[in-house]
Amino acid sequence: MTDLSDLKPNLGRFGVWTAGPVTPEQAVEIEKLGYGAVWVGGSPAAELAFVEPLLEATTTLQVATGIVNVWSASADEVATSYHRIEKAHPGRFLLGIGIGHPEHTDEYRKPYDVLVEYLDALDAASVPTSRRVLAALGPKVLKLSAERSAGAHPYLTTPEHTAQAHELIGNAVFLAPEHKVVIARDAAQAREIGRQTVEFYLDLSNYVNSWKRLGFTDADVQKPGSDKLIDAVVAHGTPADIAERLQEHIQAGADHVCIQVLGGQDALIPTLAELAGPLGLSAGG
């Protein structure tokens, strides 16, 4: 009998999510600490030129996009980039794609249909389903992620969302939520750092609607965001506190948790180093 886990991407239990490319030197440190992947956000260009330097500098680390925006990066160009990377570094690149935000695209129309068309183009270009995932928050796109990709990469969610997503898409599909972290024992300080990032998303309907589906109120999602909301989407406290919160995603059904370190680039490696032990990571695994 086939083990369903064998059909999923294997990026380890914990990876690192960044708003833009990390340096090859940082990638080496991330790999040494035992994290399985680096997810690069910020809607990278279709050429994906940043990927090979990171893979060349490391031996086991995987690189994923979190995500390529279907409005700004053509499927044909992205497919060409995928095949270039896959030829040079087989099995170490995962293509994450998504529809972005209606507030940021003049041509934003029927986003679900556009996403389906993009997936059709990737199929035509022989980008395998097993090496692509979809940014997904709501039920419709979560279901699409299970039907047309290896799984889902939800952003700015909670373990409660992870549990709901896992119930919807099942065990056979990869589920990799993102979660923000701040190592700070002062809750007010941590929330202030968290709000500097989260407040931006309070203007974006897809995130606001997702939070409301989770039970957050209109007051919670008004700027600058309630303490309840910030505490839910930004893990803070001691490294042990944060590790416990991140493990809640695994317990809820996540295969892999993408950790976004807040507080600036200088905080990235030190924070990841402090979390590695409580998360049970070790060099090379």
C-alpha positions as CSV (number, residue, x, y, z in Angstrom):
1,M,0.0,0.0,0.0
2,T,1.4,3.4,-1.0
3,D,2.2,5.8,1.9
4,L,0.5,9.0,1.1
5,S,3.3,11.0,2.7
6,D,5.6,9.7,-0.1
7,L,3.6,11.6,-2.6
8,K,4.1,15.0,-0.9
9,P,7.1,17.4,-1.1
10,N,9.4,16.7,1.8
11,L,10.8,20.0,3.1
12,G,11.2,19.0,6.7
13,R,8.9,20.2,9.5
14,F,10.2,23.7,9.6
15,G,11.4,26.2,7.0
16,V,12.1,29.9,6.8
17,W,9.9,32.5,5.0
18,T,11.5,35.8,3.9
19,A,10.1,38.9,2.2
20,G,12.9,38.8,-0.4
21,P,15.9,36.6,-1.3
22,V,18.4,35.7,1.4
23,T,22.1,35.7,0.7
24,P,23.9,32.5,-0.1
25,E,25.8,33.0,3.2
26,Q,22.5,33.1,5.1
27,A,21.2,30.1,3.2
28,V,24.3,28.2,4.4
29,E,23.6,29.1,8.0
30,I,19.9,28.2,7.7
31,E,20.8,24.8,6.4
32,K,23.4,24.3,9.2
33,L,20.7,25.0,11.8
34,G,18.5,22.2,10.4
35,Y,15.8,24.1,8.6
36,G,14.6,22.3,5.5
37,A,13.7,25.1,3.1
38,V,13.8,28.8,2.4
39,W,10.6,30.4,1.1
40,V,11.1,33.6,-0.8
41,G,8.2,36.0,-1.0
42,G,7.8,39.5,-2.4
43,S,6.4,38.4,-5.8
44,P,9.8,37.4,-7.4
45,A,10.2,38.0,-11.1
46,A,9.6,35.1,-13.5
47,E,13.3,34.6,-14.2
48,L,13.8,33.3,-10.6
49,A,17.5,34.2,-10.9
50,F,18.0,34.2,-7.1
51,V,17.3,30.4,-6.8
52,E,20.5,28.8,-8.2
53,P,23.0,30.8,-6.1
54,L,21.2,29.6,-2.9
55,L,21.1,26.0,-4.1
56,E,24.7,26.1,-5.3
57,A,25.8,27.3,-1.8
58,T,24.0,24.5,0.0
59,T,23.6,20.7,-0.3
60,T,20.2,19.7,1.1
61,L,18.3,23.0,1.6
62,Q,15.3,23.4,-0.7
63,V,14.1,26.8,-2.1
64,A,10.4,27.6,-2.6
65,T,8.6,30.7,-3.9
66,G,6.0,32.1,-1.5
67,I,4.7,33.2,-3.9
68,V,5.2,34.0,-7.6
69,N,2.3,36.4,-8.5
70,V,0.3,35.2,-11.5
71,W,-0.4,38.8,-12.5
72,S,3.2,39.9,-12.7
73,A,5.1,36.7,-13.8
74,S,4.0,34.9,-17.0
75,A,3.4,31.2,-16.8
76,D,5.6,30.4,-19.8
77,E,8.6,32.3,-18.3
78,V,8.1,30.8,-14.9
79,A,7.9,27.3,-16.5
80,T,11.2,27.9,-18.4
81,S,12.8,29.0,-15.1
82,Y,11.4,25.9,-13.3
83,H,12.9,23.6,-15.8
84,R,16.3,25.4,-15.8
85,I,16.5,25.1,-12.0
86,E,15.2,21.5,-11.9
87,K,17.8,20.4,-14.5
88,A,20.6,21.9,-12.4
89,H,19.3,20.9,-9.0
90,P,16.8,18.1,-9.2
91,G,14.1,18.0,-6.5
92,R,15.3,21.0,-4.6
93,F,12.9,23.7,-5.9
94,L,9.2,24.1,-5.1
95,L,7.2,26.5,-7.2
96,G,4.6,28.4,-5.1
97,I,2.2,30.6,-7.0
98,G,-0.8,32.8,-6.1
99,I,-3.3,35.3,-7.2
100,G,-2.2,38.2,-5.1
101,H,-4.5,41.0,-3.9
102,P,-7.3,42.7,-5.7
103,E,-6.2,46.1,-4.2
104,H,-2.9,45.9,-5.9
105,T,-3.8,44.9,-9.5
106,D,-5.6,47.1,-11.9
107,E,-6.5,44.1,-14.1
108,Y,-7.7,42.0,-11.1
109,R,-10.7,40.1,-12.6
110,K,-12.1,36.7,-11.8
111,P,-9.0,35.7,-9.9
112,Y,-10.0,32.1,-9.6
113,D,-10.3,31.7,-13.3
114,V,-7.0,33.4,-13.9
115,L,-5.3,31.0,-11.5
116,V,-6.9,28.0,-13.3
117,E,-5.6,29.4,-16.6
118,Y,-2.1,29.8,-15.1
119,L,-2.2,26.2,-13.9
120,D,-3.3,25.1,-17.4
121,A,-0.3,26.9,-18.9
122,L,2.0,25.2,-16.4
123,D,0.5,21.8,-17.3
124,A,1.1,22.6,-21.0
125,A,4.7,23.4,-20.2
126,S,5.2,20.2,-18.2
127,V,5.7,21.7,-14.8
128,P,4.8,18.7,-12.6
129,T,1.9,19.0,-10.1
130,S,4.1,17.4,-7.5
131,R,6.5,20.4,-7.5
132,R,4.1,23.3,-7.2
133,V,1.8,24.6,-4.5
134,L,-0.9,27.3,-4.3
135,A,-1.3,30.2,-1.9
136,A,-4.7,29.4,-0.5
137,L,-6.8,30.9,2.3
138,G,-10.5,30.2,1.5
139,P,-12.2,26.9,0.8
140,K,-12.4,27.3,-3.0
141,V,-8.7,27.8,-3.6
142,L,-7.8,25.3,-0.9
143,K,-9.8,22.7,-2.9
144,L,-8.1,23.8,-6.1
145,S,-4.7,23.4,-4.5
146,A,-5.6,19.8,-3.7
147,E,-6.8,19.1,-7.2
148,R,-4.2,20.9,-9.3
149,S,-1.0,21.0,-7.2
150,A,0.9,19.3,-4.4
151,G,-0.9,21.4,-1.8
152,A,-1.4,24.7,-0.1
153,H,0.7,27.5,1.3
154,P,-1.5,29.6,3.5
155,Y,-0.1,32.9,4.7
156,L,-0.9,34.9,7.8
157,T,-3.1,32.2,9.4
158,T,-3.4,30.4,12.7
159,P,-3.3,26.8,13.8
160,E,-7.1,26.9,13.8
161,H,-7.0,27.7,10.1
162,T,-4.5,24.9,9.6
163,A,-6.9,22.4,11.2
164,Q,-9.7,23.6,8.9
165,A,-7.5,23.5,5.8
166,H,-6.3,20.0,6.7
167,E,-9.8,18.7,7.2
168,L,-10.8,20.2,3.8
169,I,-7.9,19.0,1.7
170,G,-7.0,15.7,3.5
171,N,-3.8,13.9,4.3
172,A,-2.6,13.3,0.8
173,V,-1.9,16.9,0.1
174,F,1.0,19.1,1.4
175,L,0.1,21.8,3.8
176,A,2.7,24.5,4.6
177,P,1.3,27.5,6.6
178,E,3.4,30.6,7.3
179,H,3.7,32.0,10.8
180,K,5.5,35.2,12.1
181,V,7.7,35.2,15.1
182,V,9.3,37.7,17.5
183,I,11.6,36.6,20.4
184,A,10.6,39.2,23.0
185,R,9.5,38.6,26.6
186,D,7.8,42.0,26.6
187,A,4.4,41.4,25.0
188,A,3.8,45.1,24.2
189,Q,7.1,45.3,22.4
190,A,6.5,42.1,20.5
191,R,3.1,43.3,19.4
192,E,4.5,46.6,18.2
193,I,7.0,44.8,16.0
194,G,4.2,42.5,14.8
195,R,1.9,45.4,13.9
196,Q,4.6,46.9,11.7
197,T,4.1,44.0,9.4
198,V,0.5,42.9,10.0
199,E,-1.1,46.3,9.7
200,F,-0.4,46.4,5.9
201,Y,-2.6,43.3,5.5
202,L,-5.5,44.9,7.3
203,D,-6.3,46.8,4.1
204,L,-6.4,43.6,2.0
205,S,-9.8,41.9,1.7
206,N,-8.6,38.4,1.3
207,Y,-6.8,38.4,4.6
208,V,-9.6,40.3,6.4
209,N,-12.2,37.9,5.1
210,S,-10.0,34.9,6.2
211,W,-9.7,36.2,9.7
212,K,-13.4,36.8,9.9
213,R,-14.1,33.2,8.9
214,L,-11.9,32.3,11.8
215,G,-14.1,34.2,14.2
216,F,-12.3,37.5,14.5
217,T,-14.6,40.6,14.7
218,D,-14.7,43.8,12.8
219,A,-13.0,45.5,15.8
220,D,-10.2,42.9,15.7
221,V,-9.4,43.6,12.0
222,Q,-9.6,47.4,12.2
223,K,-6.2,49.1,12.1
224,P,-3.9,48.7,13.8
225,G,-5.3,45.2,14.7
226,S,-6.4,44.0,18.1
227,D,-4.0,42.4,20.6
228,K,-6.0,39.2,20.1
229,L,-5.4,39.2,16.3
230,I,-1.7,40.1,16.6
231,D,-1.1,37.4,19.2
232,A,-2.8,34.9,16.9
233,V,-0.7,35.5,13.9
234,V,2.6,36.6,15.5
235,A,4.1,34.1,17.9
236,H,6.2,35.9,20.6
237,G,7.7,35.3,24.0
238,T,10.7,33.0,24.8
239,P,12.1,30.6,22.1
240,A,10.2,27.8,24.0
241,D,6.9,29.7,23.8
242,I,7.3,30.3,20.1
243,A,8.3,26.7,19.4
244,E,5.2,25.5,21.2
245,R,3.0,27.8,19.1
246,L,4.6,26.7,15.9
247,Q,4.2,23.0,16.9
248,E,0.4,23.7,17.1
249,H,0.4,23.9,13.3
250,I,2.0,20.5,13.1
251,Q,-0.5,19.1,15.6
252,A,-3.3,20.6,13.5
253,G,-2.2,18.8,10.4
254,A,0.6,20.9,8.8
255,D,3.4,19.0,7.0
256,H,5.8,22.0,7.2
257,V,5.7,25.4,8.9
258,C,7.3,28.5,7.2
259,I,8.7,30.7,9.9
260,Q,8.9,34.4,9.2
261,V,11.3,36.3,11.5
262,L,10.2,39.9,12.2
263,G,12.5,42.7,13.4
264,G,14.8,43.2,10.4
265,Q,17.4,41.2,8.6
266,D,19.8,41.4,11.5
267,A,17.4,39.3,13.6
268,L,17.0,36.5,11.0
269,I,19.9,34.1,11.8
270,P,20.1,34.8,15.6
271,T,16.3,34.2,15.9
272,L,16.5,31.0,13.9
273,A,19.4,29.8,15.9
274,E,17.5,30.4,19.2
275,L,14.5,28.5,17.9
276,A,16.4,25.5,16.4
277,G,16.8,23.7,19.7
278,P,13.3,24.1,21.0
279,L,12.0,23.0,17.6
280,G,14.0,19.9,17.8
281,L,16.2,20.7,14.8
282,S,19.7,19.5,14.2
283,A,22.3,20.1,11.6
284,G,21.6,18.3,8.4
285,G,18.0,17.3,9.4
